[in-house]
Amino acid sequence: MILYGERMPAPNPRRVRIFIAEKGIDLPETRVDLRKREHKSDEHRARNSLGQVPTLVLDDGTAISETVAICRYLEGLHPQPPLFGATALQQALIDMWIRRIEFQLMTPVGMFWRHAHPLTAALLTQHKEFGESNRDLYARATAWLDREMGDGRPFIAGDDYTMADICALTTIDFAAFTGLELPDEAETLKGWRERVSARPSAAA
Ligand SMILES: N[C@@H](CCC(=O)N[C@@H](CS)C(=O)NCC(=O)O)C(=O)O
């Protein structure tokens, strides 16, 4: 199988790299250079019609896109350690948190990146005012997550490190790259970020 991805700061391929590192899976990444627009080439669109990374192509040619779908497939092949939960309850809570991180945090970060950041200005029509409005949405989302983590749980979805932590870390790190820092008051969330950033997988 071949994993198509891109280097930092692209957050979605990094989610897969961290997942693979946590699992100890040997699956090197084949680079699709976003700055050279290789993701919009016919060759890559044949793998992923949305022209995005990551995409995992299996030996029979089946192409799996969407980061969480790729990681779920790899979890099926390599169940240990479970990063999507072992029990029905854990699986539900992890899914809940993955969706919340993607919708509440990643959406404003993505909209800020697309509509307000100078590095994307040449690539699409920006709606600057809308883009800037996402600063406040991200600040409110991180304040909410900080309050949620205030119950003392060590990881996003509970007692164990899971895919939800991978989603949150890559989103928060990418947000910082775009200029959206965690608010000073988000002490609990900052403590969590330091802990998960200290794991060897975070270097992926
Ligand atoms: N929902 C997709 C998002 C993938 C995505 O947006 N990837 C970025 C790189 S981090 C990309 O390919 N951007 C180029 C584009 O959207 O045209 C996933 O979860 O994998």
Ligand as a Chemical Component Dictionary entry (heavy atoms), coordinates in Angstrom:
data_LIG
# 
_chem_comp.id                   LIG 
_chem_comp.type                 NON-POLYMER 
_chem_comp.pdbx_formal_charge   0 
_chem_comp.three_letter_code    LIG 
# 
loop_
_chem_comp_atom.comp_id 
_chem_comp_atom.atom_id 
_chem_comp_atom.alt_atom_id 
_chem_comp_atom.type_symbol 
_chem_comp_atom.charge 
_chem_comp_atom.model_Cartn_x 
_chem_comp_atom.model_Cartn_y 
_chem_comp_atom.model_Cartn_z 
_chem_comp_atom.pdbx_ordinal 
LIG N1  N1  N 0 -11.367 16.037 5.160  1  
LIG C1  C1  C 0 -10.061 15.739 4.642  2  
LIG C2  C2  C 0 -9.297  17.046 4.526  3  
LIG C3  C3  C 0 -8.015  16.878 3.721  4  
LIG C4  C4  C 0 -7.334  18.218 3.459  5  
LIG O1  O1  O 0 -7.954  19.300 3.511  6  
LIG N2  N2  N 0 -6.027  18.151 3.188  7  
LIG C5  C5  C 0 -5.297  19.337 2.852  8  
LIG C6  C6  C 0 -3.859  19.204 3.335  9  
LIG S1  S1  S 0 -3.737  19.221 5.082  10 
LIG C7  C7  C 0 -5.326  19.514 1.361  11 
LIG O2  O2  O 0 -5.133  18.563 0.624  12 
LIG N3  N3  N 0 -5.565  20.749 0.925  13 
LIG C8  C8  C 0 -5.597  21.091 -0.453 14 
LIG C9  C9  C 0 -6.992  21.356 -0.952 15 
LIG O3  O3  O 0 -7.962  21.190 -0.194 16 
LIG O4  O4  O 0 -7.114  21.727 -2.105 17 
LIG C10 C10 C 0 -9.330  14.751 5.550  18 
LIG O5  O5  O 0 -9.772  14.562 6.692  19 
LIG O6  O6  O 0 -8.356  14.111 5.138  20 
# 
loop_
_chem_comp_bond.comp_id 
_chem_comp_bond.atom_id_1 
_chem_comp_bond.atom_id_2 
_chem_comp_bond.value_order 
_chem_comp_bond.pdbx_ordinal 
LIG N1  C1  SING 1  
LIG C1  C2  SING 2  
LIG C1  C10 SING 3  
LIG C2  C3  SING 4  
LIG C3  C4  SING 5  
LIG C4  O1  DOUB 6  
LIG C4  N2  SING 7  
LIG N2  C5  SING 8  
LIG C5  C6  SING 9  
LIG C5  C7  SING 10 
LIG C6  S1  SING 11 
LIG C7  O2  DOUB 12 
LIG C7  N3  SING 13 
LIG N3  C8  SING 14 
LIG C8  C9  SING 15 
LIG C9  O3  DOUB 16 
LIG C9  O4  SING 17 
LIG C10 O5  DOUB 18 
LIG C10 O6  SING 19 
# 
